[in-house]
Amino acid sequence: MKRGKNYQDSAKLIEANKYYEPDEALDIAVKTAKAKFDETIEISIRLGVDPRHADQQVRGTVVLPNGTGKKIRVLVFADGDAAREAEEAGADYVGAEDYVEKIKKENWFEFDVIVAAPNMMRFVGGLGRVLGPKGLMPNPKSGTVTPNVGAAVKEIKAGKVEYRVDKASIAHVSIGKASFGKDKLSENLNTLMDAVLRAKPASSKGTYLRSVVVSSTMGPGIKINAPSFSINRDK
């Protein structure tokens, strides 16, 4: 496949088969972000787990100290006091059956995350076939089904992200924008990696952290020296 000029120029900044230390890799990733928009910096983490087994499905959430750089639109299913808490916390949309119908009848998806109070799941559950494939179904494990909807909204707005391995045992997570610069991206990356390392299943054998690759939206992947994260965590 023929790559564009910007991609080819960016690729020249990366040494083939070299594993970079995290800060150096992030510095290069920022330099490869040559598009006219503020590119997202993404981390791809391959873990030594088998997600076919329930006890090896690595999944969790973490609040990045510098946020994600993206305005997250939050829809909250709640009523009464919980609805008021959600509104005060900055939720973009708050409602109940009315939004269920809007999604069903109008195919409305002007939101990025759904938070639901437990008593609302009797309504939201019927949207499983629509929300599930889009990764929008609220779930207690991700903290999006909770009686504390206000706190959940605040965390999401502050930069809460979810990490979850796919069928290939890889988790893809955005850690900010190229405009953040190396230092802020480094803080976000270390926070994410610490959470992923702590989430290691007891049943996981062998090397847990197989590979870590960073890239900008339009740039090439840059391999990171994975063992350095274990070293950093032990400091």
N, C-alpha and C positions, 0 to 999 in steps of 0.2 A: 504494500500500500504506500502510495506516495504521500509524504508529509509536507505540510506548509513550510515556508521559509522560517517563520518564527520558531516552529518546532525543531527544525534542523539546526538553527542557531543555538537553541537551548540545549540540544543534545550534545553539542560540542563542549558544554560546560561540565559534562559528566564523564568520568573515566569508566570505561567498560569494566565490569566485574569487580569494581571497587565498592567496599562497604564503608560508608562515611559515619563519622560520629554525629550524633543527633543535631547539634548546633550548626555544624558545617552543612549538613544535608538541608536543614531548614533555610539557611542562608542562600544556598543554590536554588532551592524551590522558589523562593521569593524572586530571585533573578530570572527564573524561567517564566514568570507570570508577565507576559508581554502583550496580552490582549488589551483592548481599549476599555474593558470593564475590570472591576476589582475581583480578581480570580479567587476562588476558594482554595484553601490548602487542605488536602485530604490525606489521611493516613489509612493504609491497608495493612492489617495485622493478621498474619496466618498463624494459627495456634495448633499445637499438637493434641487436638481433641477429636473425637468422633461424634459429631452432632446428632447422629442417628440414635445415640443412647441418651436418654433423658437426663442422666446424671453428668453429662458432658456438654450440655447446651449452655455455653457461656453467654450470659446476658446481664446487663445492668445499666445503670445510669450514673452520670457524674456531672457536676456543675463546673464548667470551665472558668477559671478565675478571670479571664479577659473576654468572656462571652464568645459568640460565634461570628459576630459582625453581620448577622442576618436578622431582619425584623420578623419575628415569629408570630403568626396570627393564631390565636388560641380560641377554640370553641369550647365552651363549658356547658355540660348538661347538669343543671342543678335547679332547685327551687328554694323558696323561703330564705332563711338566713344564709344558707350556702351560696345562693345566687348573689346575694348582696356582697358577700365576701369575695366572690369571683370578680364582680364588677369593680370593687375597690382595689383589687390586686392588679387590675389592668387587662382583664380578659377582653378580647375583641368582640365576642358574641357570647351571650348567655341565654339559655332557654331550656325547653324540654321537648314535648311532643311537636311543637311548632317547627323546630329545626330538624327533627326526624322526618317530618313530611316534606320539608324543603329539600332535603337531600334526596329523598325517594322520588319526588315528583319533578323537581327542577334539575336534578343531577348537579346540585350545588356543592362546590368544593373550594370555596374561598377561604380556606383555613389550612394550617400546617399541622396542628396538633389538637387532639380532643382530650379533654379532661372530664371525667364523669363522677358524680357522687354515687355511692353504691346503690341508693334507692332509684337511680335513674337507669340502671343497666337493664331493667325490664323493658325499657323503650329502645335503648341503644342496641341491645342484643339482636334485634331484628334487622340491624344494618350490617351484620357480620359479613354477608356475601359481597357487599359493596365496599365496606371499609377495609376488610381483611387483605384483599389483594393489593391495596394501596398502602398497606402498612399503617393505617390510621386507627385501627380498632384499639380503644383504651384497654389497658391491662394492669392489674395490680402489681405485676413484677416490674413494670416500668414506672410505677408511681402515678399512673394516669387514671386509675380508679381509686379514689380516696375520699374520706369524709372531709379532709382538709384541703378543699379545692383552692382556697385562696393561697395557701403556701405553695401548692403545686404550680399555680400560675406564675407566682413570683420567681420560682426556681427556673421555670422554662424561659421566662422573659430574661432572666439573668444569664442564660447560657447553658442550660441543662441539655446534655446530649445522651443518646442511647447507643450503646455498643452491643452488637449481637452477631454471633457467627452465622454465616450462611451454610449452604450444603457443602461448600468447599472448605469449610472451617476458617473462613476469612471474615473479619469484621472491617467494615469501611466506615470511617468516622471523619467528619469535617471538624477541623480544629481552629478555624478562623479564616480571615482574609489575608491576602498578600500584603495589604496596606498595614497590617498589624506590625510587621517587621519581625525579625528573628527572635528578639527577646520575649515578646508577648506570646508568640507562637510556641516558643520553648516552654514557657510556663504552662500553657494549655496542654502541650504534648506530654510533659512529665506528669501532670495531674491525671490525664487519661491513662497513660501507661501504668501508673501506680494502681489505679482502679482495676485495670485488666489483670495485672499480676496478682492482685489480692483475690481476684475472682477465680483463680485456678482451681478446678475441681479436684477433689481428693483422689478420684479415680483416674486422673490423667497421668499417664506413664511416659517416661522419656522426656525429650525436650519439649517444653510447653510453648515457649516463644520461638517459633520457627523462622519467621521473617517479618520485617517491618519495612514498608516502602512509603515514601512521601511524594506527593506530586501536586502541582497546581492544576487548575481546571483544564487548561489547554497544553500543559507541559508534560515532559516524559517523567517516568518514575525514577526515583533516586533511592537506592538501597541504603538502609541504615544498619549499623552494627548492633544487632538485637541484644547481645549480652550486656551492652553498656547500660541498659535500663535496669537490669537486675543489680548491677553494681551500684547505680545511683540510688536505688531503693534501699540498699543496705547501709548507706552512709548515715 
